Amino acid sequence: MFGAWIIFANSSDRISWNIYFPGANYVATRSYAIYLLHPDAIAITNRLSFELPFIAYLCVILFLSLAAAEALYRTVELPFMNMRSKVRVAA
């Protein structure tokens, strides 16, 4: 199945896909921060002594992961990406 996606991705340059996914840009720009911080969100949620239903447990983890990823994105990643255009590095 994965191989079929690879072949499709390589052959789809001749086809113009105009597909819009709401929220895809948000998730794409913060995906690395979410990847880094979701274990911490799970640990914090597990340390709470509340017995949560599974769906509430997932919602709390999602909220904590997104909030922490947003904070990391705005305080670390965004300033460095803005600095990238202002600083020249000699090769």
Order of alpha helices (4+ residues) and beta strands (2+ residues): alpha-alpha-alpha-alpha
